[in-house]
Amino acid sequence: MGEPLRTDEAHGSGAAEVLRTYRLVAAMWIRSTMTYRTSFVLTLVTSFCVTFFDFVVILLMFGQVQGLGGFSFAEVAFLYGTTGTAFGLADLTLGSLQRMGRRIRDGSLDVFLLRPVPLLAQVAADKFALRRLGRVLQGLMVLVWSLVLLRDEVAWSWGTALMVPGMVACGAVIFMAVMVLGASALFWLQDAAEVTNSFTYGGNTLLQYPPTVFAQDLVKGVVFVVPLAFVNWLPALYVLGRPAPAGVPSWAAFASPLVALVCCAVAGLAWRAGVRSYRSTGS
């Protein structure tokens, strides 16, 4: 292994420079994608259909039962739509971080380190896949449908109405932070991509179903350890007028913005530590 690559943390490490770099790199890949518009439309439709099969499982399930863990079809669809939209936004934005392990193993990360722009923005926007918008649209469609079904079942107020877009936005940020944490871990665990995916893709699947169908230890784990419950479980229970899980205070439903900020801070520290520890392949 070679010596650690010294990266200038001052070259564009500010939030404004990160966003600017990300926007420029992503725009370049979007222009490339739109060169072949028919191909883009086909891949977008394919992405939409593939993710919709997850919801088909729920539809088939409710063809045989009236409820799931005490939740109606509309309530489960609400859970599915909120986490699906939040995760779709995170995957669209930072999905390229899945390639971090391969970049570290083959040394291609070195190319990004040589450029005087933020590393995270480069690797996150590289090969930006606009087709992932299909996942966002599919989740949003189910979310809107569930809100229509719940219009007479929920005691709507300004608080509950604002909670819906708030949980989607905060949920997307939490998923993004978990993705950055997972990518950071790959600086040390180069072959652990599937482990990190279990907290992102696996977490998204987990949150599509009511917390009442899972063991209490698992529910507490996604509240106090990996705080995925703040993506939709806790705020959704407030919207639906249901009590918080045992051992979880009721005010936790309003803590998603704070949890998102904490997750971002932890992810930022982990990313910096990972970059400092990185050693080139020496090739």
N, C-alpha and C positions, 0 to 999 in steps of 0.2 A: 504494500500500500504506500502511496506517496504521502507527502507532507500535507497538513491541513491547508486547504485553499483559504487565503485571507481575503475575505470579502469586505468591501467598504460599506459598513452599515449606514454610513451617512449619505451614500449616493442614492438619493431618492427613496429613503425609507419612510418618509412622511406619508400620512394617509392620502393627501392630495396627489402625491406623485405615484403612489400605488394605484389609485383609481385611474389616473391619467394613462399610465402604462397599460393597465388592464384594458381600458377602453380602446386604445390604439391597436393592441394585439388582437383583441376579440373582433374589432371592426375589420381588420385585415382578413381574418378567417371567414367572417360573414360574407364579405365581398367575394371571396373565393367560392364559398358555398353557393351563392346566388348566381354564379356564372352558369350553373347547370340547374335551372329552376325546376324542371320536370323531375329530375333526380331528387332534389330537395323535397318537393311536395310528396313524392312517393315514400321517402324515408320518414318524413314527418307523420304521414298517415300510418305507416308501419309502427312507429314508436307509440302513437296514440292507441292503436289496436292492441299491441302487445301488453301495454300497461293496463288496458281495460279488462284483460282477462283476469286480473287480480280481483276486480270488482264482480266479474261474472261468478267467481267462487262464492261471494257473499250472496248474490242473487239466487244461486242454486241452493245455498244453505237455507235461505228464508223461504224457499219453495217447499221445504219440509218442516220448518219450525215457525212458531209465531214470534219468538223472541230469542235473544242470545245474551245470557247472563243478566236477564232482567231488562235488556235494552231492546227497543223496537227496531224495525228495519230503518226507519228514518233517522234514528239516533246513531245507529251504526254507520249509515251512509254519511252522516255529519262528521263522525270521527274519521272515516275514510277520506272524505273530501278535504278536511283541514290538514291532516298529515300529508296526504298525497300532493296537495298544492304546495305546502311548505317545503317538502322534500324535493319536489320537482324544481322549485326555484333555486334551491341549494345545489342540486345536481346540474342544472343548467349553468350556474355560475362557476362552480368549483369542481365539476365532475372530472376535469382533466387531471386533478391531483391523484387519481387512481394510478397514473403511470409513474408516480414517484419512485416506487421500488425498482422498477426496470431501469429508470434513468440513473439511479444510484449504482445499480449493479454493473451497467455497461459503460458508465462514465460519461454519458451524454449530458448529465447535469452540469458538467464543467463548462459547456458552451454557454449556458445561461449565466453562470457565475462570472464569466468574462465580460458581460455586458454591463454598462454603468447605469442600470435601472433595477428596481426592486425584483428580487428573485421570485417571491411569492406571486406577484402579478404576472410574471412571465410564464411560470409553470401552470398557473391556474387558467390562463387565457389561451395557452398554446393548443392548437387544434380544437378551438372552440366549436362545439357541436350544437348548432342551432336546432338540429332534429330533436334534441331533448325537450324542446318546447312542447312536443306532443304530450309528455308526461304532465306538464303544468296544465295544459288545456284539459286533459282528461280528468285530473283531480279537481280542477275548477268547475267543470261541468257537473260532476257528482256533488260538489259542495253546494252549488246553486240549486240543484234538484232537491237536495236534502233540506235546504232552507225553505223551499216551497212547501214540502211535505210537513215541515215543523211550524209553519206560520201560525197555526191555531193551537199548537201544543206547548209552545214556549211563552212565558210571560215576558214579552219583549219590552225593553226599556232602552234608554240611551246607553246605559252601562253594558247590557247584554249585546246590543247591536254593535257597539264599538269593540267589544271583546273579540268578535269574529275576525275582522281584518287584523286586529292586533295580534291574535294568536298565530295567524298565518305568517305575518311579518316576523314576529319574534321566533316562531318555530323555524323559519328559514334560516335566521341568523344562528340559532342553536345548532341546527344541522351543519351549517357551514363551519362553525367552530369545531364541531366533532370531526369533520372532514380534515380540517387543518391539523388537529391533534393527531389524527390517524396518519396523515402524511408525515408529520414530524417524527412519529415513532419509527417510520421506515428508515430514518437515518441510522438507527441502531439495529432495527429488526427488518432487514431488507426483504425477507420473504414472508412478511406477515400481512400482506395486503388483504387476504381473506379474513383475517382476524379483525382488522379495522373496518372492513365492509360489514361485518356482523353488527356493528354499532350504528351504521348508517342505513344501508339497505335493510338489514335485519330489524333495526329500530323502527323504520318506517312501517314494515309489515306488522310488528308488534302493536304499534299505536293505531292500527286500523280496526282493532277489536276492543271491546270494553275491558276496563281493568278488572271487572268482577269475574272474568273467566280465568284469571291468572292467580297463582299463589301470592299471598301477601308479601312474602320475602322478595319476590320478583318485582312487585309493585313498588316496594320501598327502595329497591335497588335502582329503579329508573327515576326515583325522586331524589334520593340522597347521595347516590354514587355517580351514575351517569344520568344527568337530569333531563332525560328525554320526555318524562311525564309533563314537563312544562311546555312542550311543543303543542299538545292538544288535550291530553287527558284532564289535567286539573282545570284549565280555563273552560274546557268543553263541559265539564260537570257543573260548573257555575252557570253556564248558559242554559243547560238543560234542567237546571233546578234540582240537581242531585247532590247528595252529600259527598264530601271528600273521602278518599279511602281512609281506613282506620289508621290512626297514628299520624295523619297528615293534617296540619291546621287548615282551617277554611280560608285564611288569608293567602294561602299559597297560590290560589287561583289568579291572584293579581301580581305574582312575583315573576312572571315570564320575562318582562323587560330587564329586570335586575339580573336574573339568571343568564340571559343572553349576553349582557355586558360582562359578567364574570367569566363566562365561557370564552368570550373573545379575548379577554385579558390573559387567561390561562393558555389559550391556543397561541397567542402571540409570543408569550414567554417560551413555550415549548418549541415553536418554530425557530426562534433565535438560538436556542440551545442546540437544536438539531443542526442548524447551518454551521454554527461554530465547531461542532464536533465532526463535521464532514471531512473525510479524507478522499482525495481523488483515487481512482483505480491505478493511477500511475502509467496508464497506457498512452 
